[in-house]
Amino acid sequence: MSTKEDLAGWVMEAVLNNGGEAKILTICKHVWDNHEQDLRQSGDLFYTWGYDIRWAGQWLRDNEYLMPKEACKRGVWVATTKGKNYMGTAVAK
């Protein structure tokens, strides 16, 4: 069963599959298209993932996988060099 900790990997997957930058809507569409079954089987996460994905994005920024929001166009999440080499580090609880 998927948990909130899985979302960071899914966010990075979406960003990297979109050329290293993506808006939240594009990220959410990618997550849904590629992880719908995981989400449906995840219990409460199914109802909160749209909110929790933003926390995963913040964790990725705090850990330098995504550029700070001040360094990006409004609403665009951009991978850093470290993020481009992301290997699925779990979001800290």
N, C-alpha and C positions, 0 to 999 in steps of 0.2 A: 504494500500500500504506500502510495506517495505521501510525502509530508512537505511542510513549508520549506524544509531544508533542500528539497529537490528544485525549488523554483529558481535559485541562482543559476544552476546549470542550464535550465531551460531558457532563462533570459539570455545568457551568454550564447547559447546555441542559436537563438533567434537573431541576436545582434550580428553575430559572425556570419550567419547565413544570408544576411541582408547587406553584406559588404562592409561590416564593421560599425554600422550606425543604423538606428531604427527609432521610430516613434513608438510610444507605448501601445497604440492601437495595432501597429504591425507586429509588435512583440506578442501581444495577447492573441492575435489571430494565429500566429505561428504556434504558440503554446497550445491553443485549442486544437488546431489542425493536426498537431503531432503528438499530443498527450491527452486527448479527450478521454480515452478509456482509463488512463491513469487517474485523471481528475474525478471521473465518475465513481471510481472505486476507492476514493481517498477519504470518505467520511465527511467530516465538517469542512475540510479543505475545499471540497467542491463548491461550497457556498461562499467561501472567503478568498479564493485564490486571486480574484481581480484586485482585491485590496492588498493581500499579502505579497503579490508580485512587486508592488511598489517598495515594500520593505526590503525585498531581495535586491532590488535596484539600489537602494540606499546602502545596503551592506556591500554591494559590489563597488560603489563609489568610495565608501570608507576604506576599503581594502585595495583601492587603486586598480580595479579591473575595468571600471568605467570612468570616463573623464568627469570632473566636477561639473555640476549643472551650469555654473557660471562660465565654463569654457566651451559650452555647446550652444547651438541654436535652441531656442525655446522648445521644450518637449522632445528633444532628440537625445537619445542615449547613445554614446559613442565609446567604443572599446579603446582602451589604452594599449600600449605595446604589451604590457603584462596580460591584459585581457585577451589579446589576440592569441596568447599562448595558454589560455585557460584550460585546465584539465579536469574541471568538475569539483573543485573545492566546495565543501558543504558550508552552508550559511550557519554561523555560530548561533546557538540557542541563547 
